[in-house]
Amino acid sequence: MKEVGDVSEGNVIIVDGEPCRVKKVSSSMPGKHGHAKYSIEAEGIFDGKKRNLKEPSDSKVGVPNVEVKNGQVISLSDDSVQLMDLSSYDTFEISVPEELRGELEEGSEVKYIEAMGSRKIRVD
């Protein structure tokens, strides 16, 4: 958990149950009986949806464990690939982002992101 007042651009936080990368943080002046209010604009890591959060500075927000891992492409289909994690040797199927369709080939290595039980091939 992290206080909303400590969140900055580029951090990953949980908004509406999804891990999101913070795009913009703005604050309002505190009133005479309260804390400063923070407005956070974030974008979902896995779904790309924009989400907003408005909370007092001392509210808590969840911080997911986001890992970047390496995988090897085992097999290809139209819009998904079977990857093998290069450290645990687990195999799983994952969808291929539009930008990488036609670019991947069997045996190639890719980086993927894993957080809160979801995975996504990383596009740099």
C-alpha positions as CSV (number, residue, x, y, z in Angstrom):
1,M,0.0,0.0,0.0
2,K,1.1,3.5,-0.7
3,E,-0.3,6.9,0.2
4,V,-1.9,8.8,-2.6
5,G,0.2,11.8,-1.9
6,D,3.4,9.7,-2.6
7,V,2.2,8.6,-6.1
8,S,4.1,10.0,-9.0
9,E,4.0,9.7,-12.8
10,G,5.3,6.4,-14.1
11,N,4.3,4.5,-10.9
12,V,2.1,1.4,-11.2
13,I,-1.0,1.4,-8.9
14,I,-4.3,-0.5,-8.7
15,V,-7.3,1.4,-9.9
16,D,-10.7,-0.3,-10.2
17,G,-9.0,-3.7,-9.6
18,E,-6.6,-3.3,-12.5
19,P,-2.9,-2.5,-12.5
20,C,-2.4,0.9,-14.1
21,R,0.5,3.1,-15.0
22,V,0.1,6.6,-13.7
23,K,0.1,9.2,-16.5
24,K,-0.7,12.4,-14.6
25,V,-1.0,13.5,-11.0
26,S,-2.5,16.8,-9.9
27,S,-3.5,18.1,-6.5
28,S,-5.8,20.7,-5.1
29,M,-5.2,23.0,-2.1
30,P,-6.4,21.6,1.2
31,G,-9.5,23.1,2.6
32,K,-9.7,24.5,6.1
33,H,-11.0,21.1,7.5
34,G,-9.2,18.6,5.3
35,H,-6.4,17.2,3.3
36,A,-5.3,18.1,-0.2
37,K,-7.2,16.1,-2.8
38,Y,-5.3,14.3,-5.5
39,S,-6.5,13.5,-9.0
40,I,-4.7,10.7,-10.7
41,E,-5.0,9.8,-14.4
42,A,-3.8,6.3,-15.2
43,E,-3.9,3.8,-18.0
44,G,-4.4,0.0,-17.6
45,I,-1.3,-2.1,-18.3
46,F,-3.2,-4.9,-19.9
47,D,-6.4,-3.3,-21.3
48,G,-5.1,0.2,-22.2
49,K,-8.2,1.8,-20.7
50,K,-7.9,5.2,-19.1
51,R,-9.0,5.4,-15.4
52,N,-9.2,8.3,-12.9
53,L,-8.8,8.3,-9.2
54,K,-9.7,11.2,-6.9
55,E,-8.7,10.7,-3.2
56,P,-7.3,12.7,-0.2
57,S,-3.5,12.7,0.1
58,D,-3.5,10.4,3.1
59,S,-5.7,7.7,1.5
60,K,-4.0,4.4,0.6
61,V,-3.8,2.9,-2.9
62,G,-2.7,-0.6,-3.8
63,V,0.6,-1.3,-5.5
64,P,0.8,-4.5,-7.6
65,N,3.9,-6.6,-8.0
66,V,4.8,-6.2,-11.7
67,E,7.5,-8.4,-13.0
68,V,9.2,-8.3,-16.4
69,K,10.3,-11.7,-17.5
70,N,11.9,-13.4,-20.5
71,G,10.2,-16.0,-22.6
72,Q,10.9,-18.0,-25.7
73,V,8.3,-18.5,-28.5
74,I,7.6,-22.3,-28.7
75,S,4.8,-22.1,-31.4
76,L,2.8,-19.5,-33.3
77,S,-0.9,-19.3,-34.3
78,D,-2.8,-16.4,-35.9
79,D,-3.1,-14.1,-32.9
80,S,-1.4,-16.0,-30.0
81,V,1.8,-17.7,-29.2
82,Q,2.9,-20.4,-26.8
83,L,5.7,-19.1,-24.6
84,M,8.1,-20.8,-22.3
85,D,9.4,-18.8,-19.3
86,L,13.2,-18.9,-19.5
87,S,13.6,-19.1,-15.7
88,S,10.8,-21.4,-14.5
89,Y,10.3,-23.3,-17.9
90,D,6.5,-22.9,-17.5
91,T,4.7,-22.9,-20.8
92,F,1.5,-20.8,-21.5
93,E,-0.4,-19.3,-24.3
94,I,-0.5,-15.5,-24.6
95,S,-2.0,-13.2,-27.2
96,V,0.2,-11.2,-29.6
97,P,-0.1,-7.4,-29.6
98,E,-1.0,-5.9,-33.0
99,E,2.4,-4.2,-33.3
100,L,4.2,-7.6,-33.2
101,R,2.0,-9.7,-35.5
102,G,4.1,-11.2,-38.2
103,E,7.3,-10.1,-36.4
104,L,7.7,-13.1,-34.0
105,E,9.1,-16.5,-35.1
106,E,9.6,-19.8,-33.3
107,G,12.7,-19.8,-31.1
108,S,12.8,-16.0,-30.7
109,E,12.9,-14.5,-27.2
110,V,10.5,-11.8,-25.9
111,K,10.0,-9.9,-22.7
112,Y,6.6,-10.2,-21.1
113,I,4.9,-8.5,-18.1
114,E,3.2,-10.4,-15.4
115,A,1.0,-8.8,-12.7
116,M,-2.1,-9.8,-10.7
117,G,-2.4,-13.1,-12.6
118,S,-2.3,-11.6,-16.1
119,R,0.4,-11.6,-18.7
120,K,1.2,-9.4,-21.7
121,I,4.0,-9.4,-24.3
122,R,6.0,-6.2,-23.8
123,V,6.2,-3.9,-26.7
124,D,9.2,-1.4,-26.3
